Amino acid sequence: TLAQSILEALPLAMERGVQSSEATHLCQMHQEWIQLYWPTYHKEAHLALCRMYTEDSRFTAYYDKVKTGAAQFLFDAMAIYLT
């Protein structure tokens, strides 16, 4: 699934950095995944959602189960990708 592909892509993207092609691909997948569920897509709302991943321990745990710091990395990468 796309959600699983995102989790699998996180560690390599984290190794390569927020401005890497791997991070860009991760962000593209995350955007595609969000657009499956949102009838209207806005970059600002998407970034706010990713910020919530770092502020809500339930979401942080979901991403950080892959690698510690993954939720923060995803937010940082999305902040670059969406601006």
N, CA, C and O atoms as a CHARMM CRD file, in Angstrom:
* protein
*
  332
    1    1 THR  N      0.83500  -1.19000   0.00000 PROA 1      0.00000
    2    1 THR  CA     0.00000   0.00000   0.00000 PROA 1      0.00000
    3    1 THR  C      0.87900   1.25300   0.00000 PROA 1      0.00000
    4    1 THR  O      2.07000   1.19800   0.30600 PROA 1      0.00000
    5    2 LEU  N      0.27700   2.35000  -0.34100 PROA 2      0.00000
    6    2 LEU  CA     1.00000   3.61800  -0.36900 PROA 2      0.00000
    7    2 LEU  C      1.47000   4.01800   1.02500 PROA 2      0.00000
    8    2 LEU  O      2.58300   4.51800   1.18700 PROA 2      0.00000
    9    3 ALA  N      0.62900   3.80200   2.02500 PROA 3      0.00000
   10    3 ALA  CA     1.01200   4.13200   3.40500 PROA 3      0.00000
   11    3 ALA  C      2.24000   3.33000   3.82700 PROA 3      0.00000
   12    3 ALA  O      3.14100   3.86800   4.46900 PROA 3      0.00000
   13    4 GLN  N      2.27900   2.06100   3.47500 PROA 4      0.00000
   14    4 GLN  CA     3.42600   1.22100   3.80700 PROA 4      0.00000
   15    4 GLN  C      4.66300   1.66400   3.03600 PROA 4      0.00000
   16    4 GLN  O      5.76700   1.64800   3.58000 PROA 4      0.00000
   17    5 SER  N      4.49500   2.05600   1.78300 PROA 5      0.00000
   18    5 SER  CA     5.62400   2.53600   0.98000 PROA 5      0.00000
   19    5 SER  C      6.23800   3.78700   1.58200 PROA 5      0.00000
   20    5 SER  O      7.45300   3.97700   1.53000 PROA 5      0.00000
   21    6 ILE  N      5.40100   4.63900   2.15300 PROA 6      0.00000
   22    6 ILE  CA     5.89300   5.85600   2.80800 PROA 6      0.00000
   23    6 ILE  C      6.76600   5.47800   4.00600 PROA 6      0.00000
   24    6 ILE  O      7.86300   6.00800   4.17800 PROA 6      0.00000
   25    7 LEU  N      6.26800   4.56400   4.82300 PROA 7      0.00000
   26    7 LEU  CA     7.03600   4.13700   5.99600 PROA 7      0.00000
   27    7 LEU  C      8.35100   3.48300   5.58100 PROA 7      0.00000
   28    7 LEU  O      9.38000   3.69100   6.22400 PROA 7      0.00000
   29    8 GLU  N      8.32100   2.70500   4.52600 PROA 8      0.00000
   30    8 GLU  CA     9.53700   2.03000   4.05800 PROA 8      0.00000
   31    8 GLU  C     10.54900   3.00700   3.47300 PROA 8      0.00000
   32    8 GLU  O     11.75500   2.76800   3.54000 PROA 8      0.00000
   33    9 ALA  N     10.06300   4.10900   2.90000 PROA 9      0.00000
   34    9 ALA  CA    10.95100   5.09200   2.27400 PROA 9      0.00000
   35    9 ALA  C     11.59900   6.03300   3.28900 PROA 9      0.00000
   36    9 ALA  O     12.62200   6.65100   2.99200 PROA 9      0.00000
   37   10 LEU  N     11.02300   6.14600   4.46600 PROA 10     0.00000
   38   10 LEU  CA    11.50600   7.10600   5.45900 PROA 10     0.00000
   39   10 LEU  C     12.97100   6.91900   5.86300 PROA 10     0.00000
   40   10 LEU  O     13.71600   7.89900   5.85000 PROA 10     0.00000
   41   11 PRO  N     13.41900   5.71700   6.21900 PROA 11     0.00000
   42   11 PRO  CA    14.80500   5.59100   6.69100 PROA 11     0.00000
   43   11 PRO  C     15.85300   6.04300   5.66600 PROA 11     0.00000
   44   11 PRO  O     16.80300   6.74000   6.02300 PROA 11     0.00000
   45   12 LEU  N     15.68900   5.65900   4.41600 PROA 12     0.00000
   46   12 LEU  CA    16.65300   6.06200   3.39200 PROA 12     0.00000
   47   12 LEU  C     16.59300   7.56600   3.16000 PROA 12     0.00000
   48   12 LEU  O     17.62800   8.21800   3.01800 PROA 12     0.00000
   49   13 ALA  N     15.39300   8.11100   3.12200 PROA 13     0.00000
   50   13 ALA  CA    15.25300   9.55800   2.95000 PROA 13     0.00000
   51   13 ALA  C     15.93300  10.29400   4.10100 PROA 13     0.00000
   52   13 ALA  O     16.57900  11.32200   3.89500 PROA 13     0.00000
   53   14 MET  N     15.78400   9.76200   5.30900 PROA 14     0.00000
   54   14 MET  CA    16.42400  10.38400   6.46900 PROA 14     0.00000
   55   14 MET  C     17.94000  10.33300   6.35100 PROA 14     0.00000
   56   14 MET  O     18.62800  11.29000   6.70900 PROA 14     0.00000
   57   15 GLU  N     18.45600   9.22800   5.85400 PROA 15     0.00000
   58   15 GLU  CA    19.90500   9.10700   5.63700 PROA 15     0.00000
   59   15 GLU  C     20.41200  10.13500   4.63600 PROA 15     0.00000
   60   15 GLU  O     21.48500  10.71300   4.80900 PROA 15     0.00000
   61   16 ARG  N     19.63600  10.35200   3.60100 PROA 16     0.00000
   62   16 ARG  CA    20.07600  11.21100   2.49700 PROA 16     0.00000
   63   16 ARG  C     19.82200  12.69500   2.74500 PROA 16     0.00000
   64   16 ARG  O     20.49300  13.54100   2.15400 PROA 16     0.00000
   65   17 GLY  N     18.86400  13.02200   3.61000 PROA 17     0.00000
   66   17 GLY  CA    18.61300  14.42000   3.96100 PROA 17     0.00000
   67   17 GLY  C     17.34000  14.99100   3.35700 PROA 17     0.00000
   68   17 GLY  O     16.79700  14.45300   2.39200 PROA 17     0.00000
   69   18 VAL  N     16.87300  16.09300   3.94000 PROA 18     0.00000
   70   18 VAL  CA    15.57000  16.67200   3.55800 PROA 18     0.00000
   71   18 VAL  C     15.53600  17.22300   2.13800 PROA 18     0.00000
   72   18 VAL  O     14.45700  17.38800   1.56900 PROA 18     0.00000
   73   19 GLN  N     16.68800  17.50800   1.56200 PROA 19     0.00000
   74   19 GLN  CA    16.69400  18.05700   0.20800 PROA 19     0.00000
   75   19 GLN  C     17.09700  17.02500  -0.84200 PROA 19     0.00000
   76   19 GLN  O     17.36000  17.37800  -1.99200 PROA 19     0.00000
   77   20 SER  N     17.14500  15.75800  -0.45300 PROA 20     0.00000
   78   20 SER  CA    17.54700  14.69600  -1.37200 PROA 20     0.00000
   79   20 SER  C     16.39900  14.29000  -2.29600 PROA 20     0.00000
   80   20 SER  O     15.23600  14.60500  -2.04400 PROA 20     0.00000
   81   21 SER  N     16.74600  13.60200  -3.34700 PROA 21     0.00000
   82   21 SER  CA    15.71800  13.08400  -4.25600 PROA 21     0.00000
   83   21 SER  C     14.84700  12.05100  -3.53500 PROA 21     0.00000
   84   21 SER  O     13.66100  11.92100  -3.83900 PROA 21     0.00000
   85   22 GLU  N     15.42600  11.32300  -2.59000 PROA 22     0.00000
   86   22 GLU  CA    14.65200  10.35100  -1.81500 PROA 22     0.00000
   87   22 GLU  C     13.60000  11.05700  -0.95400 PROA 22     0.00000
   88   22 GLU  O     12.47400  10.57600  -0.82800 PROA 22     0.00000
   89   23 ALA  N     13.96600  12.18700  -0.37000 PROA 23     0.00000
   90   23 ALA  CA    13.00500  12.95500   0.42700 PROA 23     0.00000
   91   23 ALA  C     11.90900  13.52600  -0.46100 PROA 23     0.00000
   92   23 ALA  O     10.73800  13.53600  -0.07900 PROA 23     0.00000
   93   24 THR  N     12.28100  13.99600  -1.62900 PROA 24     0.00000
   94   24 THR  CA    11.28100  14.52000  -2.56400 PROA 24     0.00000
   95   24 THR  C     10.29600  13.42900  -2.95500 PROA 24     0.00000
   96   24 THR  O      9.08700  13.66200  -2.99700 PROA 24     0.00000
   97   25 HSD  N     10.81100  12.24400  -3.23900 PROA 25     0.00000
   98   25 HSD  CA     9.93900  11.12000  -3.59500 PROA 25     0.00000
   99   25 HSD  C      9.01800  10.76200  -2.42600 PROA 25     0.00000
  100   25 HSD  O      7.83300  10.49500  -2.62700 PROA 25     0.00000
  101   26 LEU  N      9.55800  10.75600  -1.21500 PROA 26     0.00000
  102   26 LEU  CA     8.76400  10.51100  -0.01700 PROA 26     0.00000
  103   26 LEU  C      7.62300  11.52500   0.08400 PROA 26     0.00000
  104   26 LEU  O      6.47900  11.15600   0.35100 PROA 26     0.00000
  105   27 CYS  N      7.93700  12.78200  -0.12900 PROA 27     0.00000
  106   27 CYS  CA     6.93000  13.84800  -0.04400 PROA 27     0.00000
  107   27 CYS  C      5.87200  13.70200  -1.13600 PROA 27     0.00000
  108   27 CYS  O      4.68800  13.93900  -0.89300 PROA 27     0.00000
  109   28 GLN  N      6.28900  13.31900  -2.31300 PROA 28     0.00000
  110   28 GLN  CA     5.33700  13.09900  -3.41100 PROA 28     0.00000
  111   28 GLN  C      4.36400  11.97600  -3.05400 PROA 28     0.00000
  112   28 GLN  O      3.16200  12.08000  -3.29400 PROA 28     0.00000
  113   29 MET  N      4.90300  10.90400  -2.47900 PROA 29     0.00000
  114   29 MET  CA     4.03300   9.79100  -2.07200 PROA 29     0.00000
  115   29 MET  C      3.07000  10.23100  -0.97300 PROA 29     0.00000
  116   29 MET  O      1.89400   9.86800  -0.98700 PROA 29     0.00000
  117   30 HSD  N      3.57500  11.01400  -0.02200 PROA 30     0.00000
  118   30 HSD  CA     2.71300  11.46500   1.07400 PROA 30     0.00000
  119   30 HSD  C      1.60700  12.36800   0.53600 PROA 30     0.00000
  120   30 HSD  O      0.46000  12.26800   0.97300 PROA 30     0.00000
  121   31 GLN  N      1.93500  13.23400  -0.39500 PROA 31     0.00000
  122   31 GLN  CA     0.93000  14.10900  -1.00300 PROA 31     0.00000
  123   31 GLN  C     -0.11900  13.27300  -1.74400 PROA 31     0.00000
  124   31 GLN  O     -1.31800  13.52300  -1.62300 PROA 31     0.00000
  125   32 GLU  N      0.33300  12.30300  -2.49400 PROA 32     0.00000
  126   32 GLU  CA    -0.59600  11.42800  -3.22400 PROA 32     0.00000
  127   32 GLU  C     -1.50800  10.69400  -2.24200 PROA 32     0.00000
  128   32 GLU  O     -2.70800  10.56500  -2.48700 PROA 32     0.00000
  129   33 TRP  N     -0.94700  10.21400  -1.13500 PROA 33     0.00000
  130   33 TRP  CA    -1.71300   9.49100  -0.12900 PROA 33     0.00000
  131   33 TRP  C     -2.77500  10.39300   0.50400 PROA 33     0.00000
  132   33 TRP  O     -3.92400   9.98200   0.66600 PROA 33     0.00000
  133   34 ILE  N     -2.39200  11.61200   0.85800 PROA 34     0.00000
  134   34 ILE  CA    -3.33800  12.55900   1.46200 PROA 34     0.00000
  135   34 ILE  C     -4.45700  12.90000   0.47500 PROA 34     0.00000
  136   34 ILE  O     -5.62100  12.99800   0.86300 PROA 34     0.00000
  137   35 GLN  N     -4.10700  13.07600  -0.78100 PROA 35     0.00000
  138   35 GLN  CA    -5.10700  13.44300  -1.78400 PROA 35     0.00000
  139   35 GLN  C     -6.13100  12.33500  -2.03000 PROA 35     0.00000
  140   35 GLN  O     -7.21300  12.59200  -2.55700 PROA 35     0.00000
  141   36 LEU  N     -5.79300  11.11800  -1.65100 PROA 36     0.00000
  142   36 LEU  CA    -6.77100  10.02900  -1.75400 PROA 36     0.00000
  143   36 LEU  C     -7.93700  10.23800  -0.79200 PROA 36     0.00000
  144   36 LEU  O     -9.04800   9.77200  -1.04400 PROA 36     0.00000
  145   37 TYR  N     -7.68000  10.94000   0.30800 PROA 37     0.00000
  146   37 TYR  CA    -8.67400  11.08100   1.36900 PROA 37     0.00000
  147   37 TYR  C     -9.27600  12.47800   1.47700 PROA 37     0.00000
  148   37 TYR  O    -10.33700  12.65200   2.07700 PROA 37     0.00000
  149   38 TRP  N     -8.61900  13.45500   0.91000 PROA 38     0.00000
  150   38 TRP  CA    -9.11400  14.82900   1.00100 PROA 38     0.00000
  151   38 TRP  C     -9.78600  15.21900  -0.31300 PROA 38     0.00000
  152   38 TRP  O     -9.14300  15.19800  -1.36300 PROA 38     0.00000
  153   39 PRO  N    -11.06500  15.57400  -0.27000 PROA 39     0.00000
  154   39 PRO  CA   -11.74700  15.97300  -1.51100 PROA 39     0.00000
  155   39 PRO  C    -11.17000  17.26900  -2.10300 PROA 39     0.00000
  156   39 PRO  O    -11.16600  17.45600  -3.32000 PROA 39     0.00000
  157   40 THR  N    -10.69300  18.14200  -1.24100 PROA 40     0.00000
  158   40 THR  CA   -10.05100  19.38300  -1.68300 PROA 40     0.00000
  159   40 THR  C     -8.68600  19.45100  -1.02000 PROA 40     0.00000
  160   40 THR  O     -8.57600  19.34100   0.20100 PROA 40     0.00000
  161   41 TYR  N     -7.64900  19.63300  -1.82500 PROA 41     0.00000
  162   41 TYR  CA    -6.28500  19.62700  -1.30900 PROA 41     0.00000
  163   41 TYR  C     -5.73200  21.04100  -1.23900 PROA 41     0.00000
  164   41 TYR  O     -5.85900  21.81800  -2.18500 PROA 41     0.00000
  165   42 HSD  N     -5.11400  21.36600  -0.10300 PROA 42     0.00000
  166   42 HSD  CA    -4.42400  22.64300   0.07000 PROA 42     0.00000
  167   42 HSD  C     -3.06400  22.36900   0.69700 PROA 42     0.00000
  168   42 HSD  O     -2.97200  21.64800   1.69000 PROA 42     0.00000
  169   43 LYS  N     -2.02400  22.93300   0.13100 PROA 43     0.00000
  170   43 LYS  CA    -0.67100  22.73100   0.64300 PROA 43     0.00000
  171   43 LYS  C     -0.55500  23.15500   2.10100 PROA 43     0.00000
  172   43 LYS  O      0.10300  22.48500   2.89700 PROA 43     0.00000
  173   44 GLU  N     -1.19700  24.27700   2.45300 PROA 44     0.00000
  174   44 GLU  CA    -1.10600  24.79400   3.81200 PROA 44     0.00000
  175   44 GLU  C     -1.70000  23.80100   4.81500 PROA 44     0.00000
  176   44 GLU  O     -1.13900  23.58500   5.88900 PROA 44     0.00000
  177   45 ALA  N     -2.82900  23.20400   4.45800 PROA 45     0.00000
  178   45 ALA  CA    -3.47000  22.22200   5.33800 PROA 45     0.00000
  179   45 ALA  C     -2.60700  20.96900   5.45000 PROA 45     0.00000
  180   45 ALA  O     -2.51100  20.36600   6.52000 PROA 45     0.00000
  181   46 HSD  N     -1.98800  20.58500   4.35400 PROA 46     0.00000
  182   46 HSD  CA    -1.11500  19.41100   4.36800 PROA 46     0.00000
  183   46 HSD  C      0.07500  19.64100   5.30100 PROA 46     0.00000
  184   46 HSD  O      0.43400  18.76700   6.09000 PROA 46     0.00000
  185   47 LEU  N      0.67200  20.80800   5.20400 PROA 47     0.00000
  186   47 LEU  CA     1.80400  21.12100   6.07300 PROA 47     0.00000
  187   47 LEU  C      1.36500  21.18100   7.53800 PROA 47     0.00000
  188   47 LEU  O      2.10000  20.74000   8.42200 PROA 47     0.00000
  189   48 ALA  N      0.18500  21.71600   7.79800 PROA 48     0.00000
  190   48 ALA  CA    -0.33800  21.75800   9.17000 PROA 48     0.00000
  191   48 ALA  C     -0.55000  20.33900   9.70000 PROA 48     0.00000
  192   48 ALA  O     -0.29500  20.07200  10.87400 PROA 48     0.00000
  193   49 LEU  N     -1.01000  19.44200   8.85000 PROA 49     0.00000
  194   49 LEU  CA    -1.16800  18.04700   9.24900 PROA 49     0.00000
  195   49 LEU  C      0.17800  17.44300   9.62000 PROA 49     0.00000
  196   49 LEU  O      0.30000  16.75900  10.63600 PROA 49     0.00000
  197   50 CYS  N      1.17400  17.69500   8.80600 PROA 50     0.00000
  198   50 CYS  CA     2.51800  17.17200   9.08700 PROA 50     0.00000
  199   50 CYS  C      3.09300  17.77700  10.36100 PROA 50     0.00000
  200   50 CYS  O      3.82200  17.10200  11.08800 PROA 50     0.00000
  201   51 ARG  N      2.77600  19.04000  10.64200 PROA 51     0.00000
  202   51 ARG  CA     3.20300  19.64600  11.90500 PROA 51     0.00000
  203   51 ARG  C      2.55800  18.91000  13.07600 PROA 51     0.00000
  204   51 ARG  O      3.18900  18.68900  14.11000 PROA 51     0.00000
  205   52 MET  N      1.29700  18.53600  12.89800 PROA 52     0.00000
  206   52 MET  CA     0.60300  17.80100  13.94900 PROA 52     0.00000
  207   52 MET  C      1.29900  16.46800  14.23400 PROA 52     0.00000
  208   52 MET  O      1.28600  15.99600  15.37000 PROA 52     0.00000
  209   53 TYR  N      1.90100  15.86500  13.22000 PROA 53     0.00000
  210   53 TYR  CA     2.63500  14.61500  13.43300 PROA 53     0.00000
  211   53 TYR  C      3.73200  14.79600  14.48200 PROA 53     0.00000
  212   53 TYR  O      4.07200  13.85100  15.19400 PROA 53     0.00000
  213   54 THR  N      4.28100  15.99300  14.57900 PROA 54     0.00000
  214   54 THR  CA     5.35300  16.25700  15.54500 PROA 54     0.00000
  215   54 THR  C      4.80600  16.70400  16.90200 PROA 54     0.00000
  216   54 THR  O      5.53200  16.68700  17.89600 PROA 54     0.00000
  217   55 GLU  N      3.55100  17.09700  16.95000 PROA 55     0.00000
  218   55 GLU  CA     2.97400  17.65500  18.17200 PROA 55     0.00000
  219   55 GLU  C      2.05200  16.68700  18.91100 PROA 55     0.00000
  220   55 GLU  O      1.80100  16.85600  20.10400 PROA 55     0.00000
  221   56 ASP  N      1.55900  15.69600  18.22100 PROA 56     0.00000
  222   56 ASP  CA     0.65000  14.72400  18.81800 PROA 56     0.00000
  223   56 ASP  C      1.41200  13.40400  18.95700 PROA 56     0.00000
  224   56 ASP  O      1.85200  12.82400  17.96400 PROA 56     0.00000
  225   57 SER  N      1.56200  12.94300  20.18100 PROA 57     0.00000
  226   57 SER  CA     2.39800  11.77100  20.45000 PROA 57     0.00000
  227   57 SER  C      1.91700  10.51600  19.72200 PROA 57     0.00000
  228   57 SER  O      2.72000   9.63000  19.42800 PROA 57     0.00000
  229   58 ARG  N      0.63300  10.42900  19.43200 PROA 58     0.00000
  230   58 ARG  CA     0.12500   9.25400  18.71300 PROA 58     0.00000
  231   58 ARG  C      0.66800   9.21300  17.29200 PROA 58     0.00000
  232   58 ARG  O      1.07500   8.15600  16.80900 PROA 58     0.00000
  233   59 PHE  N      0.67600  10.36000  16.62500 PROA 59     0.00000
  234   59 PHE  CA     1.20700  10.42000  15.25900 PROA 59     0.00000
  235   59 PHE  C      2.72700  10.31000  15.25900 PROA 59     0.00000
  236   59 PHE  O      3.31100   9.67000  14.38400 PROA 59     0.00000
  237   60 THR  N      3.36200  10.93800  16.24500 PROA 60     0.00000
  238   60 THR  CA     4.82100  10.83500  16.34600 PROA 60     0.00000
  239   60 THR  C      5.21900   9.37000  16.50000 PROA 60     0.00000
  240   60 THR  O      6.16000   8.91300  15.85100 PROA 60     0.00000
  241   61 ALA  N      4.51900   8.64000  17.34300 PROA 61     0.00000
  242   61 ALA  CA     4.82300   7.22200  17.55800 PROA 61     0.00000
  243   61 ALA  C      4.62900   6.41200  16.27800 PROA 61     0.00000
  244   61 ALA  O      5.40200   5.49400  16.00200 PROA 61     0.00000
  245   62 TYR  N      3.60500   6.74400  15.49900 PROA 62     0.00000
  246   62 TYR  CA     3.34600   6.02300  14.25100 PROA 62     0.00000
  247   62 TYR  C      4.54100   6.13200  13.30300 PROA 62     0.00000
  248   62 TYR  O      4.97600   5.12700  12.74000 PROA 62     0.00000
  249   63 TYR  N      5.06600   7.32200  13.12700 PROA 63     0.00000
  250   63 TYR  CA     6.19400   7.51500  12.21100 PROA 63     0.00000
  251   63 TYR  C      7.52300   7.12300  12.85400 PROA 63     0.00000
  252   63 TYR  O      8.39200   6.55600  12.19100 PROA 63     0.00000
  253   64 ASP  N      7.68000   7.42000  14.12300 PROA 64     0.00000
  254   64 ASP  CA     8.95600   7.14200  14.79300 PROA 64     0.00000
  255   64 ASP  C      9.17800   5.65500  15.06000 PROA 64     0.00000
  256   64 ASP  O     10.27700   5.25300  15.44300 PROA 64     0.00000
  257   65 LYS  N      8.13700   4.82800  14.86100 PROA 65     0.00000
  258   65 LYS  CA     8.34300   3.38700  15.00200 PROA 65     0.00000
  259   65 LYS  C      9.28800   2.88400  13.90800 PROA 65     0.00000
  260   65 LYS  O      9.92900   1.84500  14.06600 PROA 65     0.00000
  261   66 VAL  N      9.37000   3.61900  12.81000 PROA 66     0.00000
  262   66 VAL  CA    10.26200   3.26800  11.71600 PROA 66     0.00000
  263   66 VAL  C     11.69500   3.64500  12.07400 PROA 66     0.00000
  264   66 VAL  O     12.62800   2.86400  11.88900 PROA 66     0.00000
  265   67 LYS  N     11.84600   4.86700  12.59300 PROA 67     0.00000
  266   67 LYS  CA    13.15900   5.37200  12.99900 PROA 67     0.00000
  267   67 LYS  C     12.91900   6.62200  13.84700 PROA 67     0.00000
  268   67 LYS  O     12.10800   7.47500  13.48700 PROA 67     0.00000
  269   68 THR  N     13.60600   6.72300  14.94200 PROA 68     0.00000
  270   68 THR  CA    13.44800   7.88200  15.82100 PROA 68     0.00000
  271   68 THR  C     13.72200   9.16700  15.03900 PROA 68     0.00000
  272   68 THR  O     14.73200   9.28600  14.34500 PROA 68     0.00000
  273   69 GLY  N     12.81100  10.11400  15.16400 PROA 69     0.00000
  274   69 GLY  CA    12.95000  11.38600  14.46700 PROA 69     0.00000
  275   69 GLY  C     12.23600  11.42100  13.12200 PROA 69     0.00000
  276   69 GLY  O     12.28500  12.43400  12.42600 PROA 69     0.00000
  277   70 ALA  N     11.58000  10.33800  12.75100 PROA 70     0.00000
  278   70 ALA  CA    10.94300  10.26900  11.43200 PROA 70     0.00000
  279   70 ALA  C      9.80700  11.27900  11.27300 PROA 70     0.00000
  280   70 ALA  O      9.65800  11.87200  10.20400 PROA 70     0.00000
  281   71 ALA  N      9.02300  11.47900  12.29900 PROA 71     0.00000
  282   71 ALA  CA     7.92200  12.44300  12.20500 PROA 71     0.00000
  283   71 ALA  C      8.46200  13.85000  11.96900 PROA 71     0.00000
  284   71 ALA  O      7.94300  14.58700  11.12900 PROA 71     0.00000
  285   72 GLN  N      9.48900  14.21600  12.69900 PROA 72     0.00000
  286   72 GLN  CA    10.09900  15.54000  12.51400 PROA 72     0.00000
  287   72 GLN  C     10.72400  15.65000  11.13300 PROA 72     0.00000
  288   72 GLN  O     10.61100  16.68700  10.48000 PROA 72     0.00000
  289   73 PHE  N     11.37500  14.59800  10.69100 PROA 73     0.00000
  290   73 PHE  CA    11.98000  14.60500   9.35600 PROA 73     0.00000
  291   73 PHE  C     10.90600  14.80400   8.29100 PROA 73     0.00000
  292   73 PHE  O     11.07900  15.60900   7.37500 PROA 73     0.00000
  293   74 LEU  N      9.80200  14.07300   8.40800 PROA 74     0.00000
  294   74 LEU  CA     8.73000  14.20700   7.42000 PROA 74     0.00000
  295   74 LEU  C      8.20500  15.63900   7.38700 PROA 74     0.00000
  296   74 LEU  O      7.98300  16.19700   6.31200 PROA 74     0.00000
  297   75 PHE  N      8.00700  16.23000   8.55500 PROA 75     0.00000
  298   75 PHE  CA     7.55800  17.62400   8.58700 PROA 75     0.00000
  299   75 PHE  C      8.58300  18.53800   7.92500 PROA 75     0.00000
  300   75 PHE  O      8.21600  19.38700   7.11200 PROA 75     0.00000
  301   76 ASP  N      9.84900  18.37900   8.25900 PROA 76     0.00000
  302   76 ASP  CA    10.89700  19.23500   7.69600 PROA 76     0.00000
  303   76 ASP  C     10.98300  19.07300   6.17500 PROA 76     0.00000
  304   76 ASP  O     11.12900  20.05500   5.44700 PROA 76     0.00000
  305   77 ALA  N     10.89300  17.83900   5.70800 PROA 77     0.00000
  306   77 ALA  CA    10.95500  17.58100   4.26300 PROA 77     0.00000
  307   77 ALA  C      9.72600  18.16400   3.55900 PROA 77     0.00000
  308   77 ALA  O      9.84100  18.75600   2.48600 PROA 77     0.00000
  309   78 MET  N      8.55900  17.99300   4.16800 PROA 78     0.00000
  310   78 MET  CA     7.33300  18.52600   3.56300 PROA 78     0.00000
  311   78 MET  C      7.35600  20.05400   3.54200 PROA 78     0.00000
  312   78 MET  O      6.84700  20.66700   2.60300 PROA 78     0.00000
  313   79 ALA  N      7.94100  20.67200   4.56500 PROA 79     0.00000
  314   79 ALA  CA     8.03500  22.13200   4.59600 PROA 79     0.00000
  315   79 ALA  C      8.82900  22.63800   3.39600 PROA 79     0.00000
  316   79 ALA  O      8.49900  23.68000   2.82900 PROA 79     0.00000
  317   80 ILE  N      9.85900  21.91600   3.01100 PROA 80     0.00000
  318   80 ILE  CA    10.64900  22.28600   1.83200 PROA 80     0.00000
  319   80 ILE  C      9.87400  21.98200   0.56500 PROA 80     0.00000
  320   80 ILE  O      9.78900  22.81700  -0.33600 PROA 80     0.00000
  321   81 TYR  N      9.31000  20.78500   0.49700 PROA 81     0.00000
  322   81 TYR  CA     8.59000  20.32500  -0.69900 PROA 81     0.00000
  323   81 TYR  C      7.37300  21.20100  -1.01000 PROA 81     0.00000
  324   81 TYR  O      7.10400  21.48400  -2.17700 PROA 81     0.00000
  325   82 LEU  N      6.64800  21.62500   0.00100 PROA 82     0.00000
  326   82 LEU  CA     5.38800  22.34500  -0.22000 PROA 82     0.00000
  327   82 LEU  C      5.56300  23.86000  -0.36400 PROA 82     0.00000
  328   82 LEU  O      4.58600  24.57100  -0.60300 PROA 82     0.00000
  329   83 THR  N      6.78900  24.36000  -0.22100 PROA 83     0.00000
  330   83 THR  CA     6.96900  25.79900  -0.35700 PROA 83     0.00000
  331   83 THR  C      7.80200  26.14400  -1.57800 PROA 83     0.00000
  332   83 THR  O      8.05100  27.32000  -1.84300 PROA 83     0.00000
